[in-house]
């Protein structure tokens, strides 16, 4: 439970309400973000191991991808 994905798994098993979303690898981040933006106006991308708002990226429909390089394929993320 020391990660955002671990929290989501535990919260789901306890029946807690969570924002629509899921965990993914960096290689899936763009595809998952696009899929969630099809049904939501805005999503947040969270690095799996971060705290205090560090590593949050808010993306709205129509936003251009950030100019930085894509995340490493093996990195872990949560998109909500």
N, C-alpha and C positions, 0 to 999 in steps of 0.2 A: 504494500500500500504506500510505498515511498515514491511512487511515480503517479502521474496523472492517469495513465492507462490502468495502473493497479487500483487506483481509487474508483475509476469507472466500473471495473469488474466487480469489486467488492460492493459498491453501491447498488449495482444492478441485482446482485444476488440477494441483497437485503430488501429489495423493492423500493429503494429511494428514487425519487424523481431526478432525472438528469436532463440536461439539454440534449436535443437530437444531435448525434455525432458519433464518432468512433476513433479508435487509435489506428495508426498506420505507420509504415516505414517511410523514410524520406523519398524512396522511389515511387511511392503511391500518393504522395502529398498533393501534387497538382491535380491528379485525376479525382481524388476524393473531394478536394476543395471545389472543383468544377461541379461535381455531382451535388454537393450540398447547396451550392449557390443556385442551382436550378430550382430549388424549392424554398430557399431562404434568401432574404435580401442581403444579409451580412453574416459572415462567419468569423470565428477567431481560430487562429492556428497557434497551438501551444507546444513548445518543446516539452517532451515527456518528463524531463528532470530539470525543473526550474521552480523558482519561488518568488513571491513578491512582485509579480507582474513582469519579471524578466523574461524575454523571449516571446512575448505575446505579439501577434501580428493580426490586425483586423483587416479583413478584405471584404469589399462590397462588390456587388455585380457591376461589371464594366470596368473594374480597376485593372490597370495594367500590372503584370507581374513585377516585383521589385527587380531593380537592375543587378542586384548581387547574384552570385552563382547559385545554382540549385543546392539544396541541402545534400549531404552525403546520403547515398542510397540506404545505408544501414542505420541512419539516425532514426529516432522514434519521435512521433508526434501525436497529438490529439487535435482533431478538428471538430468544433462545435458551432 
